[in-house]
Amino acid sequence: MASNAWKPCEPRKYDPTFKGPIYNRGCTDIVCCIFFIICILGYFAVGILAWTQGDPRKVIYPTDSRGQFCGQAGTPLETKPLLFYFNIMKCASPMVLLEFQCPTTQMCVEKCPDKFMTLLKAYTNKEDFKYYKNFCKEDGWCSITRRCFPALDQKKGGEITVGNNSKFDDGEGNIRDAKDLVAGVKNATVVIEARQVVMKIFEDYTQSWYWILIGLVIAMLISLLFIVLLRFLAGIMVWVMIVMVILVIGYGIVHCSMEYVSLKSEAGSNVTLKDLGFQTDFSVYLHIRQTWLAFIIILAIVEVIIILLLIFLRNRILIAIALIKEASRAIGYVMSALFYPLFTFALLSIVIAYWAVTAVFLSTSNQPIYKVFNETACDHSRKICEPANFSTSSMKAECPDSKCLFAFYGGETVYHKYLIGLQFYNVFLFFWCANFVTALGQMTLAGAFASYYWALVKPDDMPAFPIFSSLGRSLRYHTGSLAFGSLILSIIQIIRVLLEYIDHKLQGTQNKCTKFLLCCLKCCFWCLEKFIKFINRNAYIMVAIYGKNFCTSAKDAFFLLMRNMIRVAVLDKVTDFLLFLGKLLIVGLVGIFAFFFFSGRVKAFENTAPNLHYYWVPILTVVVGSYLIAHGFFSVYAMCVDTLFLCFLEDLERNDGSAERPYLMSDRLLRVLNKKNKPEPAQ
């Protein structure tokens, strides 16, 4: 018996009852919806557990040898915010890099010592001995990130001195060179430079945060202006965007060339980036000619690629402009869609904040672990010990010179054993929730714009509040479909994170086969993620229109696009490219303004711009923020274009332009595609 059911490989047939997004629909992917709710409840449980066990003070305050926090308010050490290493020479051991702990007494002090001395030297002078006792315990230096280190000086000729002396007595009868202290200081400051950079960046933010906000507000206003102008002057604005992008990139090439030429006569500017190496002060790179040459080459390549694409796609751009004009018309009927990204941004902020706070509390929920540290051979070296009774223990008896010092935070309970699993769960649910929020925005916008396209009489046949109506349908009927699609994407993203972690761990390996295999896997999963995002986006559009489950909608969307592969490759992607140029233009304009303001290159801003350690910090923040803001506004356009494009393809398959089956697309699109609706026959 022959079946009249529609097959996915065949064009969709005319259905006189179809009037756009179906309102009489049922719940889809219920199993995945229940699973998602259970996982969310588990996520809340992990957060509550982490908040009851964690202690963020462990990453804020330095910790002494007894596990006490230096400088914490409300404790006996409140007035002692600095950590003092009693014998910095012990930090020269390679074990320091493995255990992140110097085998010497560490204590909280009010200020770092301003004298360099040993116990033998202190005994020779009563005042020195009194001063010395301030920095030792009963059981017996400059401040960098709240740690005390000896102030080493380098004289002309490379001689290292400490306390104006090139040699010192180490307290054991040996005369040592001051340069021997360097190894200890270097090991003890493995993370010091990075923390210094972080502190300077934080200071820069405190000095420039209001200017950054002003820059982001400017980016928002420019983005809003572009969207409004696109609504009324789509064709003109697209060509203005194209020309402006070419001019902005061209200006960047000219400016970089001028900087490159101006550095020609400066000493040291010809140093290569390879010889310079990594510098924490990134402004150093701007005094190297090779940096500006790299900028010139990158911008020139981008400029050439854009110009070549415009030349080869010049005819298709006209069709893309027509589609953008139609999208502008749709947004005119659904103006509330422009503000929907603010709702998505608020939800994403909640997801990110919950993940970050939970991660901090999980990472600080360990208990203090104490280990045996000694100078001579000892069987108990690096074993766990208890500081309370260590002086009377057998370990102390067998190793008289050993000490029980705080080593790190850990634990042996069931909770601590599965802590890494909880961190993994936290990361995975972060990806899942973030992708769910993004998917919800896509389906909501798709439902609103689809109701516009299929309305015979606009806006009479549209819902009174298209965005709210579509959001309600998405949450009420399709939470399971949203969770299903975002789950698939999250699994791929977590696999990519694991591959990056493995790659980081294998950086020192010389096995080329392993490196090649890992590189191939990373490339394949990157491509797979892009493909899944493309499938999910179009599947959500089909779910919003027809109300079917995720797999069926993904299949229908995929075959619809495959049947119109040329149109997809030429029309839809050209439109995406034009919208990307709009985002690029906004970022370029705001970025150039931020560069001249924060760098002090313009005399009018010299007294207004804040004094910063790294002026690239606010510039980079403004540029990234501007892109996110522009992306938020243009994502509405992109989703509108994608939705109208799928509806447009469905329209071509369902209808033929006859009086009985007229095309529902606008007259502008009909003219561009050389299509037309036939007039009704005369009676």
PyMOL commands that set and color helices and strands:
alter all, ss='L'
color gray80, all
select helices_A, chain A and resi 30-53+57-60+88-92+95-99+119-123+126-135+180-188+192-262+273-276+282-287+289-312+314-333+335-363+390-392+394-398+414-417+419-453+466-477+479-505+512-546+550-563+565-598+603-605+616-654+667-672
alter helices_A, ss='H'
color red, helices_A
select strands_A, chain A and resi 82-85+106-109+142-144+147-149+152-154+160-162+167-169+175-177+367-373+403-410
alter strands_A, ss='S'
color yellow, strands_A
deselect
rebuild
show_as cartoon
